[in-house]
Amino acid sequence: MSTQDRATQGPAAQDPAAQDPAARQRLTHLDEAGAARMVDVSGKDVTARTARARGRVLVSPRVVELLRGEGVPKGDALAVARIAGIMGAKRTPDLVPLCHPLSLSGVTLDLSVADDAVEIEATVRTTDRTGVEMEALTAVAVAALTVVDMVKAVDKGAVITDVRVEEKTGGTSGDWSRT
C-alpha cells in the first residue's frame, strides 16, 4: 500500500492490528489489555548495533548562499545543529516514552549544504540489548529543527522532509537497509 493510499484510508487502515486480530498479539509494546508498556529486553543478548538515518531541510537559495559563505545572522548553523543532533540522540528516551535508555557508544552527525537543502545524516552505535534506530531518527530530527531555528530569520519557509532510517545492523532481526 502506498503512502498516499494509507493517508486516504484513515488510521484504522494503517494499523495492522485493526485488520488482523492476531497481529495485536505480536505488538510487543502492548500488554494483554492493550495498554502501552515498555518491553522487557533483559533476556536479549547484548550485541553491537548501529543505525543510520537521514533527513533534509529544504531552504531558499539565499540560505544556501549564506551557509556556503558568510553564515546566517544567528551563527554557525551547521555546527549548532550537529551538537543539537548529538544531544537529541542522547535524550531520546526522555522524548519517546517507550524507548529504553541506552549507553550510546558513538553518535556522528554529518551536515552538508546542497543546492536546495541542508542534508543531514546521523549514525548511532551501541553495544546493548535493543537497537538505536530511534536515536538516529531523533538525532536527525533535532538537527533539522535546529537548522530551521538558525535560518528562520532569513527563510521562514524552510521545510523538514525525508527523515527516515536508511539502515540498521545487529540484533535479533539482523541487518536491514533501505537500498
N, C-alpha and C positions, 0 to 999 in steps of 0.2 A: 504494500500500500504506500503510495507516495505521500510526501509531507502535505501536499495540498489536499489530498483525499482525507488524511487524518484531521486536518484543520476544519474541513467542512462537515465532518461526520460527528463532531462533538466528543466530549471526554469519554463517554461510555465506549465508543468505537475504538478509542485509542488504548483502552485498558484491557489487556488480555484476560484479566481475572473477571471482567464484566461479561465476557463472551464465553469463557471456559471455566466453570466452577473448579475443575481440577487444577487449573493454573493458580488459583488462590492459595492452594496448599503449598505451592512451590515458592511463593513470595516470602522470602526469608525475613523481611522486616515487619511482618505482621504476625501477631500471636493468633491463637485459636479463635479468639473473639473478634479478630480483625483490627485490633489496636496496634498502633505503631510501637516497635521495640527496637532496641539496639541488639544486633545479632551477637551471640556468644561465639567468639573466634578462638577461645582458649584451647580448643582441640586441634586447631590448624597448625601446620608446620610453619616455622619461621623460615622464610626464603627471601632471596634477593628479588626485588620488584622495581620496575621502572614504568613511568608513564610519560608520554609526550603529548602536549595539547597545543593547539594554535588558535589564533584569532586575528581579527583585523579591526582597525579603526579607520573608517573612511573619512578623509579630511579634504579641505579645499586646497586648490593649488597654492594659495598664499601660505597656508600652514606648511605645506611641503617645502616651499621656498625658505621659510623661516627655520624649519627644523634642519635643513641642509646648510643653512648659513648662520645668521646671527643669533638664532634661537627665538623662542617665544617670550613675551614680556614676563611671564611668571617664573622663568628659569629653565634649567636643563630638563626638558620634559621626558626625554628617554631615560636619563639617569634616575629621576624621581620615580618613574613608572617601573623601572627594573627593581628598585628597592621595595616599592609597594607590592609588586607581584610576589617577591620572596616572602615578605611579611604576610601576605594573603595566604600563601601555601601553608605557612606555619600556624595560621589561625583557622584553618578550615573546620576543625571540629567545633569551634566556637560559633561558626556561621551556618554550618549544615548540621542540623540536630542529630542525625543518626550516624555520622561519621565517627570512627574511632580515633582517639588521639594517637598519633604515630610518632616514632622517633625518625625524623627525616635525616637521611644521610647526606643529601645534597639537593639543591634547587638551583637551576640555572634559567635565566630569562634572557632571551635574545630579542632585541627590538631593532627593526630596520625600517628606513623610510623608503617606500615605493613611490611610484608616480602619483598615486591617488590615495595612499593609505599608510598607516603605520602597521607593519606586520609584527606579530608577537608570537614567540614560541617559548614554551616552558617545558623543561624536563625535570622530573622529580624522581628521586631514588630513595629507597628504604630497604632495610632487611627486617621484615616484620611478618605478621600473620594475615594482613589484608593489603590490598593494593592502594596505589596512590593516584588513581585517575582523578578523583575529586580534588585532590591537592593541586594537580596540574591544571585542571579547569579553573579552580579558584585563583591560581596564580595569574593565568591569562586574563580572567575577568577583572580582577583587581587592577592589574597593569593597564588594561583597556580603559577602565573607569578613570584611572589617574591621568591617562593621556587626554581623555575628554576634559577633565578638570583643568589640565595645564593649557589646553588650546582654546577653551571656550571664549576667552576674551577676543580671539581672532576669528573663530569659527563656531558659531552657536549650533550649526547643523551637523557636527561630527556624529558619525553613526558607528556603533559597535556591531560587528557582524561575524559570522562564521566561527564562533567559539565552539571547538569540538576536540575530542580526543582523537589523536592520529594513530597512536599505537600504545600498547602496554605489553610488558613482559613479566614472566614469573607467576607464581601462584598455581592453585589447583586447576584453574580454567586454561592455563597455558598462555602462549603468546597470541596477540591479535594485532593486526594492522589494517588501517583503512585502505591501503593500496594493495 
